[in-house]
Amino acid sequence: MADKLQITANLFSRMWRDYLHPYWGRITLALFFLILEGSTLGLLSWMLKPLFDRVFVGGDGDAIWWVGGAIFGLFLLRAATFVINRSLMTSVSLAVSTTMQTDMLRHVMTLDGDFFQKNPPGAMIERVQGDTIAVQGVWSTFISGAGRDVVSLVSLFGVAIAVDPEWTLTALIGAPLLIVPTLLVQRYIRRKMRQNRVGASQRATRLDEVLHGINAVKLNRMEEYQAGRFGQIVEGIRMGQIKMSAIGATVPALVDVVTGLGFMGVLWLGGAEVISGERTVGDFMSFFTAMALAFQPLRRLGSLTGTWQIAAASLERIYSVLDMRPSIASGPRTAPPPDTTIRLEDVRMSYDGHPVLNGLTFTAQAGQTTALVGPSGAGKSTVFNLLTRLVDPEGGAITLGGVALREYDLAVLRDQFSTVSQDAALFDETLRENILLGHPEDEPRLRQATIAAHVADFADNLPQGLDTPAGPRGSALSGGQRQRVAIARAVLRNAPILLLDEATSALDAQSERLVQQALDELSVGRTTLVIAHRLSTVRQADKIVVIEAGRVVEEGSHDQLMEQGGAYAALVKLQFGEK
């Protein structure tokens, strides 16, 4: 238990250091108003002594004005401090949540591809959004809620002790009964909250997959199947929340029982003293009101047991991601490569223990087009991931301009490449934004890129032109249009190395002609690596590298490889029936 308390304390300490400390001035001001607000309850209960003793019992009519005015002033002060404190703490909690979400996304984008294979998009959406929102109100709740209630209890018990210490001890006689149940409830809620956060991630993942695969769902009549799977997930979340709510209510319920016992004891002891004339009615009413007003703060503090554990569980999940570090780190070299010659030597790579590259060796000369061909699964796309350092090889060497890739700063390295793949990744933004990708807009260069990539051919006929939304994942565009937008990106990027991964494989004949024309123009003067299954698109390449089982089995020009009559010639014959 001590270890868990230490872990929880460390989590909230980190949160203070990382996110709350910049707002210490605002929090301090909120604490000042919180103390004022909390102390009004004690002052209110204290004012009941003169109200009863001097006004109701003593019959002092003049005292009713100053006593009534004082009580009204306390309510005004409580109302004003509540509004100010709530406004200050809400601004802090929202600022912290916003910063935390931004930091989470920024950090997640630095992690390696292996992380995203293990954590689907829906799960990460829930981490970035759901967990931070779960934490969002914790400091506002604890500082504004718990802090106010603690101050209120201190002032109220101060009044109670001032009236009669013995009565106060009698009222608190059952308090030790709360200790063990509170500790057990905390452990249970934290465990269930972890399970619920996992369930929430599964729910977000299922939604993401269904909504992005809606056409497949409809065509395969999977509506009921998917609804059933989703229903199982949300039912598990529902049952977990019901159990947490029921168990979480245990502590406030026990507070009720303990408070009831205390009231009985005070009535038995204090009532006899008032009847005998040892204490006044004002004493008893002041004490009784103080204890009655303490009832709700005690219940709220009891319910905060669950709130604390919910926040702790979410903070654990947040920091488990923030503490991850990418294995692919930037190198020290910030200068661009002296030339764009690419060399792979004895490169080995595997995924989950399955070899993909087995001693791959070849050179792509600067300014030339090198085509990579071979059967599916031969490791061609892995080469592109290695060149851009989305992954690092397990063995061998890869150099760019004679310098190992690991030596380059990642930003400098990736600035050397433009990539056009068969699956053009478009965002749910305008065509303009999908081409610019956050870079400053230069209208003449943008226009030149859209013309070169044949985007202008269709964009100029759209009512909104380049400001037309592309739709989720580019769904408002045809396959050929998406590819041309991707090529326009590459034109605008103007990187010295061009990577083409099956860029025309999924297009019809007309779209393929336009896209291939744009690619041919884009390749001029650049070092180009092409992956293609349609061998007609690589006949003019300066070098064709044939890869099988992660190794180079042949390389040369189209004519040279046809003369050899080896693996490449067999592929050509298979596709075109050539002899």
RODO-2510 file (C-alpha; in nm, 4 decimals, decimal comma):
residues 579
     n   res          X          Y          Z
     1     m     0,0000     0,0000     0,0000
     2     a     0,2841     0,2384     0,0870
     3     d     0,4432     0,1743    -0,2540
     4     k     0,1178     0,2533    -0,4327
     5     l     0,0763     0,5733    -0,2350
     6     q     0,4319     0,6688    -0,3273
     7     i     0,3657     0,5989    -0,6961
     8     t     0,0480     0,8075    -0,6862
     9     a     0,2292     1,0904    -0,5092
    10     n     0,5051     1,0796    -0,7725
    11     l     0,2501     1,0979    -1,0536
    12     f     0,0818     1,4065    -0,9144
    13     s     0,4197     1,5591    -0,8315
    14     r     0,5194     1,5193    -1,1973
    15     m     0,1937     1,6712    -1,3087
    16     w     0,2572     1,9726    -1,0872
    17     r     0,6115     2,0116    -1,2199
    18     d     0,5271     1,9549    -1,5857
    19     y     0,1910     2,1271    -1,6210
    20     l     0,0611     2,3114    -1,3151
    21     h     0,3694     2,4999    -1,2006
    22     p     0,3389     2,7712    -1,4711
    23     y     0,0007     2,8625    -1,3219
    24     w     0,1148     2,8797    -0,9587
    25     g     0,0179     3,2478    -0,9323
    26     r    -0,3359     3,1825    -1,0499
    27     i    -0,3634     2,8780    -0,8239
    28     t    -0,2373     3,0768    -0,5236
    29     l    -0,4976     3,3456    -0,5880
    30     a    -0,7646     3,0762    -0,6163
    31     l    -0,6466     2,9295    -0,2844
    32     f    -0,6875     3,2688    -0,1185
    33     f    -1,0494     3,2944    -0,2316
    34     l    -1,0969     2,9272    -0,1454
    35     i    -0,9936     2,9928     0,2163
    36     l    -1,2349     3,2847     0,2336
    37     e    -1,5165     3,0727     0,0933
    38     g    -1,4472     2,7748     0,3173
    39     s    -1,4195     2,9838     0,6352
    40     t    -1,7657     3,1380     0,5858
    41     l    -1,9350     2,8188     0,7073
    42     g    -1,7512     2,8298     1,0382
    43     l    -1,8317     3,1999     1,0813
    44     l    -2,1967     3,1312     0,9938
    45     s    -2,2287     2,8624     1,2609
    46     w    -2,0553     3,0892     1,5147
    47     m    -2,3082     3,3698     1,4448
    48     l    -2,5911     3,1426     1,5560
    49     k    -2,4784     3,1708     1,9210
    50     p    -2,5635     3,5466     1,9508
    51     l    -2,8680     3,4915     1,7290
    52     f    -3,0189     3,2483     1,9796
    53     d    -2,8757     3,3779     2,3066
    54     r    -2,9230     3,7547     2,2510
    55     v    -3,2146     3,7693     2,0054
    56     f    -3,4366     3,4639     2,0475
    57     v    -3,3724     3,3895     2,4157
    58     g    -3,2526     3,7292     2,5450
    59     g    -3,5054     3,9315     2,3449
    60     d    -3,2493     4,1956     2,2308
    61     g    -3,4279     4,3486     1,9299
    62     d    -3,1359     4,5764     1,8378
    63     a    -2,9008     4,2793     1,8003
    64     i    -3,1142     4,1317     1,5205
    65     w    -2,9900     4,3994     1,2808
    66     w    -2,6198     4,3490     1,3226
    67     v    -2,6513     3,9721     1,3544
    68     g    -2,8729     3,9523     1,0442
    69     g    -2,6446     4,1892     0,8535
    70     a    -2,3402     3,9853     0,9447
    71     i    -2,5049     3,6621     0,8301
    72     f    -2,6151     3,8228     0,5006
    73     g    -2,2623     3,9556     0,4485
    74     l    -2,1221     3,6061     0,4942
    75     f    -2,3532     3,4718     0,2231
    76     l    -2,2502     3,7544    -0,0134
    77     l    -1,8820     3,6812     0,0524
    78     r    -1,9366     3,3087    -0,0052
    79     a    -2,1146     3,3720    -0,3376
    80     a    -1,8466     3,6112    -0,4678
    81     t    -1,5518     3,3927    -0,3674
    82     f    -1,7195     3,0853    -0,5189
    83     v    -1,7537     3,2530    -0,8616
    84     i    -1,3969     3,3880    -0,8596
    85     n    -1,2432     3,0621    -0,7388
    86     r    -1,4389     2,8479    -0,9844
    87     s    -1,3437     3,0750    -1,2774
    88     l    -0,9734     3,0714    -1,1870
    89     m    -0,9532     2,6939    -1,1420
    90     t    -1,1559     2,6182    -1,4547
    91     s    -0,9146     2,8283    -1,6599
    92     v    -0,6208     2,6390    -1,5070
    93     s    -0,7698     2,2919    -1,5593
    94     l    -0,8604     2,3661    -1,9225
    95     a    -0,5177     2,5148    -1,9940
    96     v    -0,3477     2,2102    -1,8422
    97     s    -0,5689     1,9689    -2,0378
    98     t    -0,5051     2,1510    -2,3649
    99     t    -0,1294     2,1550    -2,3110
   100     m    -0,1283     1,7900    -2,2089
   101     q    -0,3203     1,6840    -2,5203
   102     t    -0,0839     1,8804    -2,7451
   103     d     0,2227     1,7381    -2,5707
   104     m     0,0833     1,3862    -2,5986
   105     l     0,0257     1,4169    -2,9736
   106     r     0,3618     1,5852    -3,0319
   107     h     0,5396     1,3095    -2,8399
   108     v     0,3456     1,0237    -2,9990
   109     m     0,4470     1,1501    -3,3446
   110     t     0,8127     1,1017    -3,2486
   111     l     0,7720     0,7323    -3,1656
   112     d     0,8741     0,4476    -3,3928
   113     g     0,6580     0,2492    -3,6310
   114     d     0,6631    -0,0473    -3,3941
   115     f     0,4660     0,1596    -3,1430
   116     f     0,1876     0,2241    -3,3935
   117     q     0,1705    -0,1424    -3,4886
   118     k     0,0981    -0,2266    -3,1239
   119     n    -0,1288     0,0724    -3,0532
   120     p    -0,4117     0,1270    -3,3055
   121     p    -0,5342     0,4813    -3,3837
   122     g    -0,8507     0,4485    -3,1768
   123     a    -0,6541     0,3500    -2,8676
   124     m    -0,4220     0,6476    -2,9103
   125     i    -0,7158     0,8843    -2,9606
   126     e    -0,8483     0,7662    -2,6265
   127     r    -0,5072     0,8180    -2,4657
   128     v    -0,4694     1,1693    -2,6031
   129     q    -0,8299     1,2719    -2,5485
   130     g    -1,0023     1,0470    -2,2964
   131     d    -0,7237     1,0127    -2,0408
   132     t    -0,6356     1,3820    -2,0426
   133     i    -1,0021     1,4768    -1,9965
   134     a    -1,0235     1,2297    -1,7070
   135     v    -0,7326     1,4146    -1,5454
   136     q    -0,8551     1,7587    -1,6549
   137     g    -1,0784     1,8313    -1,3593
   138     v    -0,8731     1,6615    -1,0908
   139     w    -0,6798     1,9666    -0,9776
   140     s    -0,9828     2,1901    -1,0049
   141     t    -1,1769     1,9323    -0,8026
   142     f    -0,9096     1,8844    -0,5412
   143     i    -0,8095     2,2469    -0,5019
   144     s    -1,1530     2,4036    -0,5397
   145     g    -1,3593     2,1141    -0,4058
   146     a    -1,1423     1,9270    -0,1616
   147     g    -0,9521     2,2396    -0,0586
   148     r    -1,2716     2,4325     0,0096
   149     d    -1,4204     2,1419     0,2012
   150     v    -1,1077     2,0967     0,4117
   151     v    -1,1036     2,4670     0,5016
   152     s    -1,4747     2,4478     0,5806
   153     l    -1,4214     2,1472     0,8062
   154     v    -1,1303     2,3133     0,9855
   155     s    -1,3383     2,6249     1,0534
   156     l    -1,6450     2,4230     1,1525
   157     f    -1,4540     2,1917     1,3859
   158     g    -1,2768     2,4971     1,5234
   159     v    -1,6169     2,6390     1,6173
   160     a    -1,7261     2,3016     1,7571
   161     i    -1,4132     2,2687     1,9720
   162     a    -1,4481     2,6294     2,0904
   163     v    -1,8032     2,5537     2,2037
   164     d    -1,7229     2,2204     2,3714
   165     p    -1,4261     1,9860     2,3044
   166     e    -1,6035     1,6943     2,4722
   167     w    -1,9049     1,7259     2,2435
   168     t    -1,6669     1,7338     1,9438
   169     l    -1,4914     1,4100     2,0457
   170     t    -1,8300     1,2471     2,0947
   171     a    -1,9383     1,3524     1,7414
   172     l    -1,6236     1,1966     1,5921
   173     i    -1,6364     0,8714     1,7886
   174     g    -1,7076     0,6601     1,4793
   175     a    -1,4452     0,8196     1,2483
   176     p    -1,1869     0,5347     1,2829
   177     l    -1,4411     0,3010     1,1237
   178     l    -1,3790     0,4774     0,7896
   179     i    -1,0068     0,3995     0,7547
   180     v    -1,0034     0,0381     0,6311
   181     p    -1,3070     0,0680     0,3977
   182     t    -1,1549     0,3793     0,2408
   183     l    -0,8260     0,2013     0,1616
   184     l    -1,0064    -0,0995     0,0137
   185     v    -1,2310     0,1207    -0,2005
   186     q    -0,9298     0,3103    -0,3359
   187     r    -0,7602    -0,0107    -0,4487
   188     y    -1,0757    -0,1449    -0,6106
   189     i    -1,1605     0,1759    -0,7982
   190     r    -0,8078     0,2158    -0,9327
   191     r    -0,8052    -0,1408    -1,0629
   192     k    -1,1482    -0,1056    -1,2236
   193     m    -1,0555     0,2314    -1,3699
   194     r    -0,7536     0,0811    -1,5450
   195     q    -0,9839    -0,1832    -1,6945
   196     n    -1,2344     0,0810    -1,8018
   197     r    -0,9673     0,2922    -1,9704
   198     v    -0,8593    -0,0164    -2,1661
   199     g    -1,2239    -0,0747    -2,2577
   200     a    -1,2556     0,2873    -2,3705
   201     s    -0,9512     0,2400    -2,5955
   202     q    -1,1088    -0,0727    -2,7463
   203     r    -1,4319     0,1196    -2,8028
   204     a    -1,2504     0,4008    -2,9836
   205     t    -1,0525     0,1501    -3,1917
   206     r    -1,3670    -0,0386    -3,2935
   207     l    -1,5404     0,2867    -3,3929
   208     d    -1,2382     0,3987    -3,5937
   209     e    -1,2179     0,0698    -3,7834
   210     v    -1,5923     0,0473    -3,8531
   211     l    -1,6295     0,4051    -3,9727
   212     h    -1,3203     0,3951    -4,1918
   213     g    -1,4166     0,0544    -4,3301
   214     i    -1,7864     0,1339    -4,3730
   215     n    -1,7945     0,0286    -4,7383
   216     a    -1,6505    -0,3146    -4,6548
   217     v    -1,9013    -0,3442    -4,3691
   218     k    -2,1928    -0,2713    -4,6008
   219     l    -2,0759    -0,4851    -4,8921
   220     n    -2,0137    -0,7853    -4,6663
   221     r    -2,3348    -0,7288    -4,4645
   222     m    -2,1375    -0,7018    -4,1399
   223     e    -2,3633    -0,4448    -3,9750
   224     e    -2,5050    -0,6792    -3,7116
   225     y    -2,1697    -0,8456    -3,6520
   226     q    -1,9910    -0,5150    -3,5945
   227     a    -2,2766    -0,3775    -3,3834
   228     g    -2,2580    -0,6935    -3,1707
   229     r    -1,8821    -0,6606    -3,1153
   230     f    -1,9222    -0,2930    -3,0293
   231     g    -2,2098    -0,3776    -2,7966
   232     q    -1,9938    -0,6263    -2,6047
   233     i    -1,7281    -0,3619    -2,5495
   234     v    -1,9647    -0,0884    -2,4313
   235     e    -2,1526    -0,3374    -2,2121
   236     g    -1,8256    -0,4209    -2,0377
   237     i    -1,7594    -0,0509    -1,9833
   238     r    -2,1133    -0,0012    -1,8509
   239     m    -2,0862    -0,2838    -1,6004
   240     g    -1,7479    -0,1567    -1,4833
   241     q    -1,8852     0,1936    -1,4297
   242     i    -2,1845     0,0583    -1,2358
   243     k    -1,9541    -0,1395    -1,0057
   244     m    -1,7245     0,1604    -0,9562
   245     s    -2,0209     0,3820    -0,8781
   246     a    -2,1632     0,1348    -0,6284
   247     i    -1,8315     0,0729    -0,4528
   248     g    -1,7389     0,4421    -0,4691
   249     a    -2,0606     0,5294    -0,2860
   250     t    -1,9565     0,3105     0,0071
   251     v    -1,7366     0,5708     0,1749
   252     p    -1,9940     0,8572     0,1616
   253     a    -2,2537     0,6099     0,2890
   254     l    -2,0304     0,5140     0,5820
   255     v    -1,9781     0,8853     0,6515
   256     d    -2,3570     0,9108     0,6882
   257     v    -2,3604     0,6236     0,9384
   258     v    -2,0680     0,7615     1,1385
   259     t    -2,2199     1,1112     1,1389
   260     g    -2,5507     0,9717     1,2611
   261     l    -2,3767     0,7955     1,5485
   262     g    -2,1998     1,1169     1,6383
   263     f    -2,5226     1,3183     1,6380
   264     m    -2,6884     1,0663     1,8682
   265     g    -2,4008     1,0927     2,1124
   266     v    -2,4029     1,4738     2,1063
   267     l    -2,7800     1,4910     2,1574
   268     w    -2,7555     1,2541     2,4532
   269     l    -2,4654     1,4417     2,6139
   270     g    -2,5339     1,8022     2,5107
   271     g    -2,9107     1,7891     2,5497
   272     a    -2,8812     1,6943     2,9133
   273     e    -2,6399     1,9843     2,9788
   274     v    -2,8705     2,2393     2,8120
   275     i    -3,1697     2,1123     3,0107
   276     s    -2,9747     2,1368     3,3327
   277     g    -2,8691     2,4942     3,2498
   278     e    -2,4957     2,4160     3,2267
   279     r    -2,4901     2,5281     2,8592
   280     t    -2,7052     2,7774     2,6669
   281     v    -2,9357     2,7111     2,3731
   282     g    -2,7023     2,9296     2,1641
   283     d    -2,4072     2,7034     2,2516
   284     f    -2,5950     2,3956     2,1443
   285     m    -2,7350     2,5514     1,8224
   286     s    -2,3953     2,6891     1,7248
   287     f    -2,2353     2,3469     1,7814
   288     f    -2,5206     2,1560     1,6207
   289     t    -2,5148     2,3833     1,3109
   290     a    -2,1366     2,3487     1,2791
   291     m    -2,1641     1,9701     1,2835
   292     a    -2,4641     1,9721     1,0482
   293     l    -2,2802     2,1966     0,8010
   294     a    -1,9793     1,9619     0,8234
   295     f    -2,1961     1,6735     0,7037
   296     q    -2,1896     1,7573     0,3297
   297     p    -1,8155     1,8434     0,3111
   298     l    -1,7421     1,5104     0,4796
   299     r    -1,9536     1,3232     0,2251
   300     r    -1,7874     1,5060    -0,0666
   301     l    -1,4425     1,4331     0,0686
   302     g    -1,5391     1,0679     0,1041
   303     s    -1,6489     1,0526    -0,2602
   304     l    -1,3179     1,2090    -0,3708
   305     t    -1,1542     0,8743    -0,2956
   306     g    -1,2815     0,7503    -0,6307
   307     t    -1,1971     1,0738    -0,8116
   308     w    -0,8377     1,0537    -0,6924
   309     q    -0,7959     0,6961    -0,8121
   310     i    -0,9609     0,7670    -1,1483
   311     a    -0,7179     1,0518    -1,2085
   312     a    -0,4238     0,8407    -1,0901
   313     a    -0,5125     0,5577    -1,3304
   314     s    -0,5348     0,8014    -1,6232
   315     l    -0,2095     0,9727    -1,5250
   316     e    -0,0372     0,6332    -1,5221
   317     r    -0,1513     0,5734    -1,8802
   318     i    -0,0504     0,9222    -1,9918
   319     y     0,2987     0,9070    -1,8451
   320     s     0,3487     0,5509    -1,9677
   321     v     0,3345     0,7018    -2,3180
   322     l     0,5253     1,0221    -2,2402
   323     d     0,8066     0,8151    -2,0869
   324     m     0,8549     0,6130    -2,4045
   325     r     1,1553     0,7099    -2,6127
   326     p     1,2029     0,6413    -2,9832
   327     s     1,4810     0,3992    -3,0705
   328     i     1,5508     0,5951    -3,3892
   329     a     1,7408     0,9068    -3,2856
   330     s     1,8758     1,1974    -3,4868
   331     g     2,2429     1,2010    -3,5757
   332     p     2,4779     1,4978    -3,5363
   333     r     2,5152     1,5899    -3,9049
   334     t     2,3033     1,8907    -4,0022
   335     a     2,4607     1,9492    -4,3438
   336     p     2,2889     1,7979    -4,6499
   337     p     2,4658     1,5084    -4,8247
   338     p     2,7426     1,5946    -5,0732
   339     d     2,5555     1,3984    -5,3399
   340     t     2,2507     1,1730    -5,3600
   341     t     2,4141     0,8386    -5,4352
   342     i     2,2450     0,5683    -5,2269
   343     r     2,4341     0,2564    -5,1224
   344     l     2,2991    -0,0489    -4,9376
   345     e     2,5545    -0,3099    -4,8350
   346     d     2,4706    -0,6450    -4,6768
   347     v     2,1514    -0,5016    -4,5209
   348     r     1,9508    -0,7384    -4,3016
   349     m     1,6057    -0,6760    -4,1597
   350     s     1,3259    -0,8809    -4,0055
   351     y     0,9790    -0,8198    -3,8639
   352     d     0,8687    -1,0200    -3,5599
   353     g     1,1434    -1,2709    -3,6235
   354     h     1,0571    -1,3179    -3,9923
   355     p     1,3509    -1,2228    -4,2223
   356     v     1,2642    -0,9630    -4,4876
   357     l     1,6065    -0,8535    -4,6125
   358     n     1,8906    -1,1049    -4,6225
   359     g     2,2134    -0,9271    -4,7146
   360     l     2,0638    -0,6795    -4,9645
   361     t     2,3332    -0,4932    -5,1582
   362     f     2,2956    -0,2434    -5,4457
   363     t     2,3783     0,1153    -5,5431
   364     a     2,1436     0,3829    -5,6814
   365     q     2,3555     0,6409    -5,8617
   366     a     2,2861     1,0111    -5,8181
   367     g     2,0648     1,1598    -6,0882
   368     q     1,9595     0,8203    -6,2228
   369     t     1,6430     0,6137    -6,1999
   370     t     1,6771     0,2791    -6,0244
   371     a     1,3829     0,0391    -6,0307
   372     l     1,3228    -0,2313    -5,7694
   373     v     1,1214    -0,5251    -5,8981
   374     g     1,0359    -0,8670    -5,7663
   375     p     0,7543    -1,0672    -5,6110
   376     s     0,5409    -0,9376    -5,3259
   377     g     0,7101    -0,9773    -4,9895
   378     a     1,0597    -0,9578    -5,1391
   379     g     1,1418    -0,6518    -4,9231
   380     k     1,1094    -0,3690    -5,1745
   381     s     0,8918    -0,1382    -4,9628
   382     t     1,1135    -0,2069    -4,6616
   383     v     1,3964    -0,0413    -4,8532
   384     f     1,2030     0,2862    -4,8629
   385     n     1,1303     0,2668    -4,4901
   386     l     1,4995     0,2119    -4,4243
   387     l     1,6086     0,5020    -4,6436
   388     t     1,3816     0,7470    -4,4605
   389     r     1,4679     0,5856    -4,1251
   390     l     1,1145     0,4926    -4,0357
   391     v     1,2961     0,1760    -3,9306
   392     d     1,6637     0,0943    -3,8868
   393     p     1,8319    -0,2210    -4,0226
   394     e     1,9448    -0,4968    -3,7913
   395     g     2,2697    -0,5313    -3,9801
   396     g     2,4653    -0,3955    -4,2746
   397     a     2,5221    -0,0351    -4,3838
   398     i     2,3184     0,2257    -4,5705
   399     t     2,4822     0,5448    -4,6901
   400     l     2,3638     0,8611    -4,8628
   401     g     2,6396     1,0559    -5,0357
   402     g     2,8913     0,8277    -4,8678
   403     v     2,7647     0,9154    -4,5181
   404     a     2,5819     0,6631    -4,2982
   405     l     2,2135     0,7459    -4,2575
   406     r     2,2475     0,7314    -3,8783
   407     e     2,4847     1,0280    -3,8938
   408     y     2,2219     1,2647    -4,0346
   409     d     1,9803     1,4725    -3,8332
   410     l     1,6395     1,3161    -3,9008
   411     a     1,4890     1,6405    -4,0319
   412     v     1,7818     1,6921    -4,2699
   413     l     1,7649     1,3307    -4,3893
   414     r     1,3920     1,3311    -4,4561
   415     d     1,4146     1,6636    -4,6370
   416     q     1,6122     1,4794    -4,9041
   417     f     1,3151     1,2589    -4,9997
   418     s     0,9814     1,3016    -5,1692
   419     t     0,7590     0,9934    -5,1647
   420     v     0,4638     0,9004    -5,3842
   421     s     0,3015     0,5696    -5,2940
   422     q     0,0069     0,3651    -5,4165
   423     d    -0,1893     0,4739    -5,1086
   424     a    -0,1766     0,8534    -5,1159
   425     a    -0,2349     0,9686    -4,7566
   426     l    -0,4717     1,2650    -4,7834
   427     f    -0,6178     1,4536    -4,4900
   428     d    -0,9709     1,5778    -4,4369
   429     e    -0,8687     1,9273    -4,5447
   430     t    -0,8756     2,1289    -4,8662
   431     l    -0,6742     2,0373    -5,1741
   432     r    -0,4566     2,3404    -5,1060
   433     e    -0,3760     2,2276    -4,7520
   434     n    -0,3148     1,8706    -4,8702
   435     i    -0,0545     1,9954    -5,1162
   436     l     0,1134     2,2524    -4,8907
   437     l     0,1248     2,0202    -4,5859
   438     g     0,1805     2,3102    -4,3480
   439     h     0,4524     2,4821    -4,5520
   440     p     0,4253     2,8555    -4,6280
   441     e     0,2084     2,9276    -4,9291
   442     d     0,3817     3,0535    -5,2422
   443     e     0,1048     3,0996    -5,4976
   444     p     0,3252     3,0935    -5,8146
   445     r     0,5061     2,7760    -5,6995
   446     l     0,1774     2,6183    -5,5897
   447     r     0,0252     2,6901    -5,9291
   448     q     0,3301     2,5470    -6,1032
   449     a     0,3071     2,2299    -5,8927
   450     t    -0,0631     2,1785    -5,9647
   451     i    -0,0026     2,2180    -6,3374
   452     a     0,2977     1,9848    -6,3400
   453     a     0,1063     1,7191    -6,1455
   454     h    -0,2101     1,7643    -6,3580
   455     v    -0,4071     1,8650    -6,0473
   456     a    -0,5111     2,1841    -6,2230
   457     d    -0,6818     1,9688    -6,4895
   458     f    -0,9616     1,8835    -6,2447
   459     a    -0,9224     2,1419    -5,9674
   460     d    -0,9822     2,4362    -6,2017
   461     n    -1,3250     2,2918    -6,2841
   462     l    -1,4325     2,2630    -5,9215
   463     p    -1,6507     2,5437    -5,7792
   464     q    -1,4083     2,6047    -5,4932
   465     g    -1,0933     2,5201    -5,6837
   466     l    -0,8040     2,4273    -5,4553
   467     d    -1,0194     2,5183    -5,1567
   468     t    -1,2402     2,2135    -5,2221
   469     p    -1,2400     1,9676    -4,9281
   470     a    -1,0690     1,6374    -5,0062
   471     g    -1,2968     1,4488    -4,7648
   472     p    -1,1937     1,1962    -4,4982
   473     r    -0,8780     1,0226    -4,6247
   474     g    -0,9349     1,1870    -4,9632
   475     s    -1,2684     1,0090    -5,0160
   476     a    -1,4095     1,3000    -5,2199
   477     l    -1,1481     1,2354    -5,4915
   478     s    -1,0913     0,9504    -5,7332
   479     g    -0,7825     0,7318    -5,7072
   480     g    -0,6124     0,9143    -5,9929
   481     q    -0,6908     1,2530    -5,8432
   482     r    -0,5485     1,1486    -5,5076
   483     q    -0,2295     1,0330    -5,6754
   484     r    -0,1955     1,3617    -5,8614
   485     v    -0,2358     1,5550    -5,5368
   486     a     0,0443     1,3415    -5,3891
   487     i     0,2627     1,4193    -5,6893
   488     a     0,1893     1,7914    -5,6517
   489     r     0,3195     1,7622    -5,2968
   490     a     0,6411     1,6100    -5,4272
   491     v     0,6783     1,8794    -5,6941
   492     l     0,6328     2,1540    -5,4355
   493     r     0,8672     1,9818    -5,1913
   494     n     1,1384     1,9761    -5,4598
   495     a     1,3504     1,7179    -5,2762
   496     p     1,6571     1,5783    -5,4580
   497     i     1,5522     1,2120    -5,4165
   498     l     1,2218     1,0715    -5,5362
   499     l     1,0759     0,7466    -5,3997
   500     l     0,7906     0,5970    -5,6028
   501     d     0,6139     0,2990    -5,4449
   502     e     0,3653     0,1386    -5,6847
   503     a     0,2421     0,4888    -5,7652
   504     t     0,0262     0,3809    -6,0624
   505     s    -0,0664     0,0243    -5,9680
   506     a    -0,4318     0,0945    -5,8753
   507     l    -0,5221     0,3333    -6,1577
   508     d    -0,7190     0,2961    -6,4753
   509     a    -0,5450     0,3434    -6,8102
   510     q    -0,6288     0,7138    -6,8518
   511     s    -0,5360     0,8054    -6,4941
   512     e    -0,2192     0,5978    -6,5195
   513     r    -0,1144     0,7849    -6,8327
   514     l    -0,1591     1,1251    -6,6673
   515     v     0,0075     1,0186    -6,3426
   516     q     0,2970     0,8494    -6,5233
   517     q     0,3502     1,1608    -6,7347
   518     a     0,3653     1,3731    -6,4184
   519     l     0,6071     1,1276    -6,2571
   520     d     0,8337     1,1241    -6,5620
   521     e     0,8548     1,5016    -6,5538
   522     l     0,9159     1,5016    -6,1796
   523     s     1,1990     1,2460    -6,2094
   524     v     1,4089     1,4584    -6,4419
   525     g     1,7330     1,5577    -6,2694
   526     r     1,6537     1,3653    -5,9528
   527     t     1,7805     1,0444    -5,8000
   528     t     1,4748     0,8219    -5,8340
   529     l     1,3946     0,4829    -5,6856
   530     v     1,0876     0,3107    -5,8252
   531     i     0,8981     0,0099    -5,6956
   532     a     0,6688    -0,1292    -5,9631
   533     h     0,4815    -0,4462    -6,0410
   534     r     0,3816    -0,3109    -6,3828
   535     l     0,7111    -0,3630    -6,5556
   536     s     0,6063    -0,1415    -6,8461
   537     t     0,6638     0,1594    -6,6204
   538     v     1,0322     0,0775    -6,5538
   539     r     1,1615    -0,0209    -6,8971
   540     q     1,3397     0,3124    -6,9329
   541     a     1,5055     0,2992    -6,5896
   542     d     1,8834     0,3389    -6,5844
   543     k     1,9112     0,0320    -6,3636
   544     i     1,6669    -0,2417    -6,2689
   545     v     1,7372    -0,4323    -5,9472
   546     v     1,5594    -0,7665    -5,9134
   547     i     1,4996    -0,8680    -5,5510
   548     e     1,3888    -1,2097    -5,4322
   549     a     1,3689    -1,3206    -5,0678
   550     g     1,5477    -1,0067    -4,9546
   551     r     1,8479    -1,0462    -5,1870
   552     v     1,9516    -0,8981    -5,5194
   553     v     1,9457    -1,1728    -5,7812
   554     e     1,9973    -0,9563    -6,0912
   555     e     2,0643    -0,5967    -6,1850
   556     g     2,1114    -0,4083    -6,5094
   557     s     1,9137    -0,2251    -6,7776
   558     h     1,5984    -0,3719    -6,9311
   559     d     1,7827    -0,4843    -7,2431
   560     q     2,0714    -0,6365    -7,0459
   561     l     1,8400    -0,8333    -6,8209
   562     m     1,6309    -0,9562    -7,1132
   563     e     1,9468    -1,0848    -7,2816
   564     q     2,0416    -1,2740    -6,9647
   565     g     1,7088    -1,4569    -6,9709
   566     g     1,6960    -1,4808    -6,5914
   567     a     1,4448    -1,3808    -6,3237
   568     y     1,3579    -1,0442    -6,4797
   569     a     1,3012    -1,1945    -6,8228
   570     a     1,0716    -1,4512    -6,6620
   571     l     0,8697    -1,1732    -6,4981
   572     v     0,8379    -0,9873    -6,8280
   573     k     0,7295    -1,3029    -7,0049
   574     l     0,4741    -1,3707    -6,7335
   575     q     0,3220    -1,0213    -6,7680
   576     f     0,3464    -0,9624    -7,1419
   577     g     0,4117    -1,3001    -7,2998
   578     e     0,7404    -1,1748    -7,4495
   579     k     1,0071    -1,4219    -7,5536
***
